[in-house]
């Protein structure tokens, strides 16, 4: 009988051979949250910045929910949005490539 799969610990470096569940475990988020990060990363930079500017102009909170169009945000997803906002286009592309998304 095979031993159960041991997920990586929080902070483990993400590698190309990791599964989505392993990547989520290494980042300390759920698969759903990781999917939201990926959804945020797929938004072209000019559109992303336009959506942020629109939320600022409306006086709304700049959350993943607002940027993605109304899906409820949670604390970690809001932090993910902050992380993505602080990344350059090159850093976003490298992060997404690192988790197998092109």
HUHU-V77905 format. One record per residue. SS is DSSP state (alpha for helix, beta for strand, coil for the rest). Layout:
# HUHU-V77905
ss->SS
ss->SS
This chain:
# HUHU-V77905
ss->coil
ss->coil
ss->coil
ss->coil
ss->coil
ss->coil
ss->coil
ss->coil
ss->coil
ss->coil
ss->coil
ss->coil
ss->coil
ss->coil
ss->coil
ss->coil
ss->coil
ss->coil
ss->coil
ss->alpha
ss->alpha
ss->alpha
ss->alpha
ss->alpha
ss->alpha
ss->alpha
ss->alpha
ss->coil
ss->coil
ss->coil
ss->alpha
ss->alpha
ss->alpha
ss->alpha
ss->alpha
ss->alpha
ss->alpha
ss->alpha
ss->alpha
ss->alpha
ss->alpha
ss->alpha
ss->coil
ss->coil
ss->alpha
ss->alpha
ss->alpha
ss->alpha
ss->alpha
ss->alpha
ss->alpha
ss->alpha
ss->alpha
ss->alpha
ss->alpha
ss->alpha
ss->alpha
ss->alpha
ss->coil
ss->coil
ss->coil
ss->coil
ss->coil
ss->alpha
ss->alpha
ss->alpha
ss->alpha
ss->alpha
ss->coil
ss->coil
ss->coil
ss->coil
ss->coil
ss->coil
ss->alpha
ss->alpha
ss->alpha
ss->alpha
ss->alpha
ss->alpha
ss->alpha
ss->alpha
ss->alpha
ss->alpha
ss->alpha
ss->coil
ss->coil
ss->coil
ss->alpha
ss->alpha
ss->alpha
ss->alpha
ss->alpha
ss->alpha
ss->alpha
ss->alpha
ss->alpha
ss->alpha
ss->coil
ss->coil
ss->coil
ss->coil
